Amino acid sequence: MNVPLTESIRNVAVVSNAGSGKTSLVEALACCAGSLTSPGSIQAGNTVSDFEPEEIHHRTSLHTAVVRCLCEDRVLNLLDTPGSPSFTAETRAALRVADGAVLVVNAAMGVRSELQRLWGLIREAGLPCIVFVNDLDKEGTAFAAMCEHLTKELEMPAVPLILPKGEAAELNGTVDLLQNCVVTTRPDRAHAELSPIPSEWRERADQGRRRVMELVAESDEALLERYLTDGTFTDALLLEGLRAAVHRGALVPVVGGSALRNVGVQTLLQSLLHLMPSPAARARIAPVLGVAATEGSPSVTREPAATAPLSGLVFKTIIDPFVGRLSYVRLYSGTLEADSNVYNATRQVRERGGHLFAIFGKKYTPVPRAVAGDIVAIAKLKDSLTGDTLCDEHAPITLPGISLGRPVMSFAIEPKSKSDIEKVSVGLHKLIEEDRSLEFVRHIETKEMVLSGMGQLHIDVTLEKLHRKYGADVVLHAPKIPYRETIRSVAQAQGKYKKQTGGHGQYGDCWIEVGPLPRGQGFEFVNKIVGGAIPRNFVPAVEKGVVEALHEGPLAGYPAVDVRVTVYDGSYHVVDSSEMAFKIAGSMGVKKALEAAHPILLEPLMTVEVEVPTECVGAVLGDLNARRGRIVLVEASGHMETIKALVPQAEMVSYATALNSMTGGQGSYVMEYAHYEEVPRELAGRIVEEHKAERHGVVAH
């Protein structure tokens, strides 16, 4: 396989909500480009993009797949992204390394809130975009109406580039307003037939083409002046003006048709090849700023040229028990040779790379080298993970990483059998290396293994992979809430440990005072011993006993926090006193004092940010209030509203399911820990009793 020139490469992320026909469109584009002889189907489970067993089973994209097509001496790297909100991290990573995007809009579904969110991600990334309106062969769909919706609902500077030829089931082609011809294709034929526009379509085609010229002219003052002077554009000038406007984000071309019937796909392919920027063109508009290794050095850029120092970003990691580790890398500068040394600037380690591969779904074709702008897979990188920068060790640079978002759903997991314990731990750590939006922790307090992900589907698919790849099975249940205990008032108590045996005895005696600290302060130990009431060398033992005792509070055995503990008096025995005796005495004293200091139960509060369609705000607000939430802010953004609230973690365990039900799957949320607050008295008693019963049950068992 020949190594492409940077100017000939097009890296395009294909994004949309689930069920829009995105993967079918990628399949059709690969056929039109000549990379496939015939398209596969979702139902048959034989598409290029959806090749993982879990994707075939669920009949939806769950990971970003790279589909490399060669057409007209250009390399088109299509990044087919998942549509489910549970896998937004994959979409974010694809948009981070792409130079342009295709937003697939299903004409039958319309503009949904999830589509608005994806459009927001494209704009946030500053990427030029082309829209493909799919399923125009369905009843009740209209291309012109969809273009108006895009302009109104998404505030998109849409410019229609086609007219559908026929409606619904009669759709059999498109009028291409740029090429000024009719494009006709058949589902079983990759190449399109171009023919003159029939007389009955001529007036509508002229009006459509004139509208394209007007929008292009309005996007640039020099072009507007020329258009007003000449009254028209040549084909070459129209294409050049449109391309420049698309690169700046001033216009968004809209193409339409049917991916399954191969209508409109040829026009979309031409638009991608001729309107999307090359990596070099993209860098001229939006250069990627990196940080040099020298401390205090300013941001630097790398020229997207094969002769520049190497720099690239790992945006996807695959770890397979049989294939091994593959790292998907987007090169921003320089040339990467197969089996060469690279430097991971993020982790500051040297890596010895293996073979390089061009990627076509699950098919990997060896290539000798890759140049700036290209996307390839590298084998055998041991330490590099998604988001890491690979570069030349003699010209180190760290590129901006990938924002993956925080997990919103957590489950405690238990291995089904003892033989699964080691496999679960090893398997999940491998899966997290692949998918950095997963989190897996062992909570010391609750003694649970907790797996967190971006949604129910994300968790389900992860456990399916755990079973398939590593032969491990687990049971899920709601995680325990990490409650805390603290005190309201000051109290004193004596801790005295005295034990007489045949030889030396044990003697430790200390007086302890406890008092509350401001929330979040944790723990403070104060030594106020004077006059040698307790020898100096025994005071650290008292503190150690206090710290251990605070691990289990007086109410239900949850850790005690935000407590100041002062040791202010005591006594000792010259022969029988020891560190062990004073440690036990300190523990006894603080336990007695805590019981007398009006202990209370604390619970973690989460900062929750919920994004919902405007029509669902009332229901969501009511639900958050019922969950003891405090609304902090409600603000509108288009047809979506963002609600910020403080909600107890205990009330958020099943929130993802409830939000989906209230919003028809159109709502999303993120949350993170805020602080601890006192549990209302009426709830505290029940929580304490339940926890005590659970502990006694464990002991009895």
C-alpha positions, 0 to 999 in steps of 0.5 A, a space after each residue: 500500500 502506497 504512503 499517502 501525501 498529507 494533502 490527500 488525506 481526509 479524516 472525517 467522524 460520522 456522528 449521530 444518535 442511535 438508529 439514524 442509519 449511520 453505520 449503513 451510510 459508512 457501508 454505502 460510502 465504502 461501496 461508492 469509493 470502491 473499497 467494498 464490492 457490496 454493502 453488509 447489513 446491520 441485520 446480517 451482522 456483517 458490516 465493516 464497522 460493527 464487527 465486535 460480537 457485542 455490536 452484532 448482538 445489540 445491533 448498534 455501534 458500541 465503539 469507534 471503527 476506522 474505515 479507510 477508503 481510497 478514492 480519486 487519489 485521496 485517502 478517506 478515513 471514516 470514523 464511525 462512532 457510536 450513537 448511544 449516550 453511554 458511549 459518548 467518550 468514543 465520539 469525543 475521542 473521534 471528534 478530537 482527531 478528525 478534521 471534519 464531521 458528517 452529522 447524520 439526521 434521520 428524516 423520520 426521527 427529526 431533530 432530537 435532543 441527542 442530535 442537538 447535543 452532538 451538534 454542540 460537540 461538533 461546534 465545540 471541536 470547531 470542526 467543519 461539518 456536512 449533514 446527510 439527511 437519511 431515510 428520505 425514502 420513508 413516508 412523511 419525510 421531506 428534505 426541504 422541511 428538514 433543512 428548515 428544521 436544521 436552520 431553526 432548531 440547531 441554528 445551523 447555517 445550512 446550505 442544501 446541495 441536492 434536490 430529492 428526485 422522487 418522494 418516499 418509495 419513489 425516491 430514485 436519485 438526486 439533483 446535484 446542485 453543484 455538478 448541475 446534473 441528476 445522480 442516479 444509483 442503485 442499491 446493487 451498483 456502487 457507481 452512479 450514473 450522471 445525466 442532464 437535468 430534465 426540463 421539468 426539473 430545470 427551474 427548481 434546480 436553477 433556483 436551488 443552485 442560485 440559492 447556493 450561490 447566494 449563501 456562498 456569496 454572503 459568507 465572504 465580502 470579496 465573493 459578495 462583491 463579485 457576485 453582485 457584479 457578475 450575477 453568477 459564479 463559475 463552477 470552479 469559483 462556486 466550489 472554491 468559495 463553498 469549500 472555504 466557507 465550510 472550512 471556516 464553519 460559515 456554511 454547512 452543506 446538506 445532502 440527502 437520500 437513503 443509505 440503504 438504497 444508495 441514494 445521495 451517497 455518491 454526492 456525499 462522497 464527492 462532498 467529503 473529498 472536495 469540501 472537507 479539509 486535508 490535515 494541512 488545510 485544517 492546521 492552517 485554520 485551527 492549529 493544534 497547540 501543544 506544550 513543549 517539554 521545557 519547563 515554562 515554555 510557551 505553547 508550540 505547534 508542529 507543522 503538519 508535514 512529513 519532514 517535521 518532528 514526529 507528534 501524534 495522539 493515541 485516541 483508541 486502544 484495543 487489547 485482545 487476548 489473541 491479537 494483542 495490543 493495538 493503539 490507534 494513532 492520529 499523526 499531527 506531524 512527522 513520519 512514523 516508521 514501522 518497528 521504530 522507537 517513539 517517546 510517550 511525552 505524557 508518561 515520559 517513557 520510551 516505547 518500541 513500536 511494532 508493525 504499522 497498519 492501515 485500518 479497515 474495520 477489523 482488517 489491518 493491512 501492514 504499511 511501512 510508514 505513516 505521514 502527518 495527518 494519517 490515522 494508523 494502528 501501532 502494535 505492541 506499545 506497552 505503556 501508552 494509553 488513550 489520550 497519550 502523546 507520541 513524539 520524537 524524543 529529541 523534540 518532545 511535545 505534549 498534545 491536548 488530551 481527550 475529554 472523556 467525561 465522568 461516569 454517571 452510573 455505578 454498581 457494586 460487583 461480586 465475582 460469581 465464584 472464587 475462581 472468578 476473583 482474579 479473572 475479574 480484577 485482571 479483566 476489568 483492568 484490561 478493559 479500562 485500558 481500552 475504555 478510559 471512561 470506565 472506572 473500577 475501584 475497591 472501596 476500603 470503607 464499604 469493602 466493595 468492588 465498584 464498577 462505574 460507567 456512562 450508562 446501563 448499556 455501557 456497564 452491560 457491554 463491559 460485563 459481556 466483554 469480561 465474560 467473552 474475553 476473560 471468562 469471568 462472571 459477576 453479580 451486580 447490586 447497588 453500591 453501599 453509600 459511604 456514610 460518615 459520622 461526626 459530633 455536634 458538641 464537646 465531650 470529655 472521657 477517660 480511657 484507662 486500660 489496666 491489666 495485671 498478669 503474673 509478670 509486668 502488667 499493662 497500664 495506660 490512662 488518658 483523658 480525652 476531649 472531642 469537639 466538632 470541626 468545620 465540615 470537610 476538615 477531617 481530623 485534628 489531634 491536639 497534645 495538651 499534656 503538661 507536667 509529664 502526666 503522660 510521658 512524651 514517647 507514649 503520646 503518639 501511641 494515644 494518637 494511633 489508638 484514637 485514629 484507629 477508633 475513628 474508623 468506626 463511629 458510635 452510631 453505626 460503625 461508619 468512619 467518624 470525621 470532622 473531629 478535633 481530639 485533644 489529650 489533656 491529662 492522664 497517668 502512667 506506671 513506671 513499670 507497667 506502662 507501654 505503647 500498647 497500653 496507651 494505644 488501647 487507652 486512647 481508643 477507649 477514651 475517644 469511643 466514650 467521648 464520641 458517644 457523649 458528644 451527640 453523634 450524627 450521621 452524614 451523607 455525601 451530596 453530589 453536584 448533579 447537572 441534568 440536560 433535558 428538553 424544555 417540555 420535560 423540565 417540570 417533571 425532572 424538577 419535581 423528581 429532583 425535589 422528591 429525591 431531597 435535591 436542592 435546585 441551584 440553577 435552571 438555564 435555557 440553551 435553545 430547546 434544552 435546559 440545564 438543571 444544576 442541583 445538590 442531591 444526596 448520593 443515596 437518592 441517585 442510585 437509580 436516577 439514570 433509569 428514571 431520567 430515561 423514563 421521564 425524557 423518553 431517552 432524551 435527557 442526560 446528566 453528569 454528577 460529581 461529589 460535592 460535600 457531606 451534610 447531615 442526614 435528616 433525623 427521620 432517615 438517620 434512624 432507619 439507616 443506622 438500624 439497617 446498617 446494624 442489622 446488616 453487620 449482625 447478619 454478617 457476624 451471624 453468618 
